[in-house]
Structure formats: structure tokens, C-alpha cells
Amino acid sequence: MLKELKQYLREDDNEDILKNLLENGKQYLNKLAGVELDYESNILAKTLLLDYCRYRYNNAIEYFLENFKEDILRLQLESAVMWSAKQKANNE
């Protein structure tokens, strides 16, 4: 995913900063979703992660929630439905 973020931000320098952005973004979005997200298979989660990193990288993180609130809500709802389905399957 680091390569994709580099392309997305058009940044080839300082991999450590970009890796840190990715890890912080994953933790932040996992907390918002209430579950551990799979950023490789979940396109919405991946897109939000890349946008989170872009906002953080450009020192505009205070605008992220406001600008992506609909996508974040959708991610939360999808995560809740999937979690509920897993719980139901485990109880059967």
C-alpha cells in the first residue's frame, strides 16, 4: 500500500513519514469503524485511508471528518452489518 500512497501523494521521498501516515490512518479508521478493517479488499476503507493520509500529509486533517462524513458513516454501517453477521454465524 506504500507504493499506492506514494503515487497518490506524488511523493517519492521519506518513506518513514508515509509509513507512519498509513499506520496512524489505519488505527484512526479502525477506531471509527469499530472493527479491524481489511484495507486490501475493502475499497471504501482503502480510499478513506489514502484520503486520510493526504489530508494529514497536507496539514489539513481538521477537515477530514467533515469532508468524508458520508463515506465514514457508510463504512461504519457496513462494518456493523458484517460484524453482526459474523456474530450470528458464530452463534449458530
C-alpha positions in Angstrom: 0.0 0.0 0.0 3.0 2.3 0.5 3.6 2.4 -3.3 0.0 3.4 -3.9 0.2 6.1 -1.3 3.4 7.4 -2.9 1.6 7.6 -6.3 -1.5 9.1 -4.7 0.5 11.9 -3.0 3.1 12.0 -5.8 5.7 11.7 -3.1 8.9 9.6 -3.5 10.8 10.9 -0.5 10.8 10.0 3.1 9.2 6.5 3.3 9.2 6.7 7.1 6.8 9.6 7.1 4.5 7.9 4.7 4.6 4.6 6.6 3.7 6.5 9.8 0.8 8.2 8.0 -0.5 4.8 6.9 -0.3 3.3 10.3 -1.9 6.2 12.0 -4.6 6.3 9.4 -5.3 2.6 9.8 -5.6 3.0 13.6 -7.8 6.0 13.2 -10.2 4.4 10.7 -10.3 1.1 12.6 -11.4 3.1 15.7 -14.1 5.0 13.7 -15.4 1.7 12.2 -15.2 -0.2 15.5 -13.5 -3.2 13.8 -10.2 -4.1 12.2 -10.6 -3.2 8.6 -9.1 -5.0 5.6 -7.6 -2.2 3.5 -6.6 -4.5 0.7 -10.0 -5.9 -0.1 -12.3 -3.1 1.2 -12.2 -0.4 -1.5 -14.1 2.2 0.7 -11.7 1.6 3.6 -8.7 1.8 1.3 -9.9 5.0 -0.3 -10.6 6.6 3.0 -7.2 5.6 4.2 -5.5 7.2 1.2 -7.6 10.4 1.7 -6.8 10.5 5.4 -3.1 10.3 4.6 -3.5 13.0 2.0 -5.2 15.3 4.5 -2.7 14.5 7.2 0.2 15.0 4.9 -1.0 18.4 3.8 -1.7 19.5 7.4 -5.5 19.7 6.8 -6.6 16.8 9.0 -9.2 19.0 10.7 -11.3 18.9 7.5 -11.2 15.2 7.0 -14.2 14.2 9.1 -16.4 17.0 7.7 -15.5 16.3 4.1 -15.8 12.5 4.3 -18.6 12.1 6.9 -20.9 10.3 4.4 -18.2 7.8 3.4 -17.3 7.3 7.1 -20.9 6.7 8.0 -21.2 4.2 5.2 -18.0 2.4 6.4 -19.4 2.3 9.9 -22.7 0.8 8.7 -21.0 -1.8 6.5 -18.7 -2.8 9.3 -21.6 -3.1 11.8 -23.6 -5.3 9.4 -20.6 -7.5 8.7 -19.7 -7.8 12.4 -23.4 -8.7 13.2 -23.4 -11.3 10.5 -20.2 -12.9 11.9 -21.6 -12.9 15.4 -24.8 -14.5 14.2 -22.9 -17.2 12.2 -20.7 -17.9 15.3 -23.8 -18.4 17.5 -25.4 -20.9 15.1 
